[in-house]
Amino acid sequence: GAVVSQHPSWVICKSGTSVKIECRSLDFQATTMFWYRQFPKQSLMLMATSNEGSKATYEQGVEKDKFLINHASLTLSTLTVTSAHPEDSSFYICSASAWGGRSTDTQYFGPGTRLTVL
Amino acid sequence: AQKVTQAQTEISVVEKEDVTLDCVYETRDTTYYLFWYKQPPSGELVFLIRRNSFDEQNEISGRYSWNFQKSTSSFNFTITASQVVDSAVYFCALSEARGGTASKLTFGTGTRLQVTL
């Protein structure tokens, strides 16, 4: 149980284009999803918290107009990197928190999406 | 503010050795959760354990065991008889316990464990 998928697993794009990353909870309903960014050999940096049906809450320093987050249903959240530039190249990881039960306060992570902007 | 410190950046052991990964945390919350996650080379974070601040009982799961000591604000993780498949980066994390909804995780910087034959 508590499986989270991400698509795509990797993407290469040209500078200036937009990229959408999907995060799905496969076997549970996720009221809250989180988006993280991880640079090589570093820890995870929280970008934003996404609650189903409401606007995402962004961490300080994260541009909400550049990293668009949509949480349209209890099983799907998307992150769109708009007008991507090489400095946006990173490993993006989502997590989801289950609705109810013992695992309510636990985040389960997706496999990550490696974005390379040329 | 919350803070998690994993002082060990990298640890290298030979297979079958026991290894302990240290985690020290700081929080002003009276109730909170502590977590350990494993990140193998594939990149996916694997949930290992969640511990509620009220529950100081140590836990064992197979070759894994966790020692939670509130008095020293530590939540250490021991792997007994390590195996090559244990090679990964291990993250300790902390969140407020709000009940019913997940809170932000504060991660440590991670400990890279290398197990060799």
Boltz contact constraints between the chains, C-beta under 6 A:
constraints:
  - contact:
      token1: [A, 32]
      token2: [B, 101]
      max_distance: 6.0
  - contact:
      token1: [A, 32]
      token2: [B, 102]
      max_distance: 6.0
  - contact:
      token1: [A, 43]
      token2: [B, 107]
      max_distance: 6.0
  - contact:
      token1: [A, 43]
      token2: [B, 109]
      max_distance: 6.0
  - contact:
      token1: [A, 43]
      token2: [B, 110]
      max_distance: 6.0
  - contact:
      token1: [A, 44]
      token2: [B, 107]
      max_distance: 6.0
  - contact:
      token1: [A, 46]
      token2: [B, 104]
      max_distance: 6.0
  - contact:
      token1: [A, 97]
      token2: [B, 102]
      max_distance: 6.0
  - contact:
      token1: [A, 104]
      token2: [B, 100]
      max_distance: 6.0
  - contact:
      token1: [A, 105]
      token2: [B, 33]
      max_distance: 6.0
  - contact:
      token1: [A, 105]
      token2: [B, 102]
      max_distance: 6.0
  - contact:
      token1: [A, 106]
      token2: [B, 50]
      max_distance: 6.0
  - contact:
      token1: [A, 107]
      token2: [B, 102]
      max_distance: 6.0
  - contact:
      token1: [A, 108]
      token2: [B, 47]
      max_distance: 6.0
  - contact:
      token1: [A, 109]
      token2: [B, 45]
      max_distance: 6.0
  - contact:
      token1: [A, 111]
      token2: [B, 44]
      max_distance: 6.0
  - contact:
      token1: [A, 112]
      token2: [B, 43]
      max_distance: 6.0
